[in-house]
């Protein structure tokens, strides 16, 4: 994430000084680091990064300069506190609306129905719940939420096929989702960025046709807007998760420059998605894509 911030600074405002305030992730250390940053005559502050750290800072401190916190915050945020997040919660809600609209377009006479498949992982369950809530709110109907056994998710395939849903949402690791997709064949499947195992073509072959959302940084390689920012060293092979954090750093610095200049109506074509500042929350709309021949291919229009 810090490398992404530096790359954006070098491209957009190389004269800016970046100062780093370290924290060990504990509550006392996080609050101490933020207080130090808040009194360092900074134009803006980026961070903290983890969900718990963001909660501590937002609930207990009063930022005096624009702060771009890099995770979700529960509650009413203080002034100058903006949240930009890669959380799958938001991605699940976004793909739910995409799934609903595409199901409606395929069969306008029927109410779209979905079956949700997840694991016991709290992260997967949270994505599944957010999808279900957004899909239902849009006017669709969630038939069932199934927990797929780790030894073989395809055991739930007959149950899905007998339910005849318009589509299935999966909060599963890519390999398990691929096995289920191959077993279902004709049932449209949707998921979040967690399905996009970038660079692992063989791992994604069975995800053919699956619809997902992800950061443009991982999907689009000829975007003139993003071409201004240096990519990570090619000698270092980052995982998709680390690439997304790099993209988050790029977008965080861009927002910091905008907010510190006093702008509050902001829309950016960002590395993590289209970003809109709406009050204290930064709305992030990721790019939609379809898996083709083992690779997530972005839609022509975001």
N, C-alpha and C positions, 0 to 999 in steps of 0.2 A: 504494500500500500504506500509506504514511504517513497519507494522508487517511482511509483506513478505520480505522486505529488511532485517530485523533483523533475520528472520528465516534462510535466505540464508547465512548471515554473520556468524551466530552461527555454521552452518554446514561446511562452507568452509574456513573461516578465522576468528576464534573467537577472535584473538588478535587485530583485527582491531577496531579502535574507530569509532563510528558513531556519528556525530554531526548534530543537527537539527537546521535549520534556518527558523523561522516561517514567514509566509506572510499572510495578510488578504485577498489576492486575487486582491487587487487594483494594478494599474500600479506602483505607487511610492513604495508601500510596496514590491511588487515582485522584482523590480529592486534593491531595497536596500538590500533585503535578499540575492539575488544572488551575488551582489557585495561583501557582507560580506563573503559568502561561497567561492567566487573566490579568496579571499585574505587570506584565513584561512589555507594555506599550506596543502590543501587537495590533496589526490591522484586522486580523481575523484568526480564529483558532480552528484547527481541524482535529477532530477526535473528541472523546475516546472512541474505541472500536467495538468492544464487546457489549452485548445486551445489558449485562449487569452494570458495567461501568457507565454506560449512557444513562441508566436509570438513577444511579447515585448522583451523578453530576446534575442532571436535569431536575431532580427532586430536592437537592440540598443546597445548590449554589445559584448565584445570580450573575450570569454572564454580562460583562460590560461591553463586549465587542461581538460581532457576528461569530457564532460557533456552529460548525458543521459537524454534528454528531453522526457517527457512521453505523448506527443501528436504530432499531425502533425504540420508542419511548412510550410508556404507559402513563397516561394522565395528561394534564394540561401543562404544556411546556412553558418555561419562563421566557421573557423577552430575549431576543437575540439568539434563540436556541432553535436551530434548524436540523431536521433529521433526514439523512440520505442513507438508504438501506438496500442491501442485496437480499434481504429476507425473502424466503420462498413463499411466505404468506401472501405478499403482494403479487408475486408471479402466479400463484395458484388462482388468485382472484382475477387476474388479467386473462389467463388462459380459459377460465370458466366462461367469461363473456364471449371470447372467441368461439369456444365450443358451442355455446348456446346459439349464437348467430349462424354458425355454419350448419348446425342441425336444423334450424328453422328454414334456412335456405334450401336444404336438401329435401325437406318434407314440410311445407308450410301448413298443411292441414293437421299436423299432429303436434302435441306438446312435447318438446324435447325431453328425453329421459337419459339419465346417466347412472352408471354403476361405478363406484369408487373402490379402488383396490390399494391397500397400504400395507405397511409392516408394523411391528410393535415399536419402532423407533419414534420417540417424541417429535422429532423433526418431521418425519413422514406423516405422522398423525396430524400435526398442525397444518401441513400443506393440504391434506385430505379434507380437514374440517373447513379450511378457508375456501377451498374449491366448492364444497357442498353448499356453504352459505351463500356464496356469490352466484352459483348456478341457480339455486332456488329463488334468490332475490330477483334474478333476471326473468323468472317465469318458468324455469325448467323444473323437473321433478327428479330427485335423487331416489332411485329404487332401493339401493342398499349400499352399505359400506362394508367391505370384506377385508379381513386381515389375512394376507397370503402367507402360508408357512414358508420358512426360510429354505427348507429342503427342496421345494419345488412349487413355484407359484402357479404352474400350469394346472395344478389340481383344481383350481377355482374356475378354469376355463369352461367346463360343462355348465356350471351354475350361471355363469355370465351369459353363455349362449342361450340357455333356456329362458333367461329373463328378457332377452331381446331388447337391450337398451339401444338408444340412438347412438351412444358412445360410451367409452370407458375412460376414466381418469386414473392414472397410476402414480402413486407416490412410492416408487420402488427404485432400487439400484438399476443401472442400465442393463446389466446382463439378465436380471430377473424380468424386467419389463420386456426385453427382447424375446425371451422365451415365451412369455404370455402373448405377446403380439403375434408371434409365429403360429401359436396354437389357435388364436382367435381368427386370424386371417382377414375376415371381412368387417369386423367391428372397428370403427374409427377410434383411435387411441390418442390421448392428450396427456401432456406432462409439463414439468417445469424445466429449468436449466440443468437440474441435477441429472437429467437423462443424456445431456450432451457431453459424451466422453470424447472431447476434441482430440483428433490425431489417432484415435483408436478405432480405425475403420472396421476391423474384424469384429470388435465388440459391439459395433452399432449396426451391423448388417441386418440383424433380425428386427431392428426398429424401423424398417422401411415403411414410409408413409406416416409415421407418428408426427403429430403436430406438437410444437413446444415453443417456449420463449427463452431468449438468452440475451446477454449483453452484445451489442453490435461489435464490440472489440473482438469477440471470438467468432463472429459470423461473417463480418464484412471486411475484406482486406483491400478494397480499392476505394474507400471512402475518403474524399478529399479533405473533409473536416477533421477526420481522425489521423490523416497522414502527417499532420503537423507534429504529432507527438511520437517520440522515439519508442520503438518496441523494446521489450527486454532483450538483453544480450542473447544472441542466437546460440551461444555456447552453453547457456543455462536452459535446461528443458523444464519450464514451469508446468505444473499441473493446471487443469482448467480452473480449479478453485483459486489458485494463486494468481492466474491471469486475471480473474474477475476482481481480485483485490487490487491489482495493479491498475485496472480500469477505474475502480472506485477512487483511487488516489488521484488519477487524472481529473475526474469529474469534481472531486472535492476541491481541488485547487482552483479550478475554473469558477466554481460557485463562490469560493472565498474571495476571489478578485472582484466578482460582480457585487457581492453583498457589501464588501468593504468600501466599494465606490458609491454606496448609498442607493443602489438599484434594488427594488423590491418586486418588480414585475419582470420575471426572468423566464425565458424558455431557451433551452440549449439542446442541440443535437449531440448528445453525450456519448461517451465510451460505454456507459452502462445502459443507455437507453435515452429516450426523449425526456428531458427533465423540465419540469415546470414548478416554479416556486409559488405555492399557494398557502399564504400565511406562514406558520412555522414549519409546515411539512413540505418536503420536496417530493412531488409526485414523479415517480419513475415509471415510464412505460417501455418495457423491454421490446426487442424485435421478435416478431413471429417468424417461425421457420418450419420446414418439413424435412424429415430425414430421407435422403435419396442416396442410394448406393453407399451407405455407410458414412454419410456426412450430412450435417444439418445445413440445409440450403435456405438462406433468408428469403422471405417474400420480397417481391419487387418494391412494394410499398410498405413502410413501417406499420 
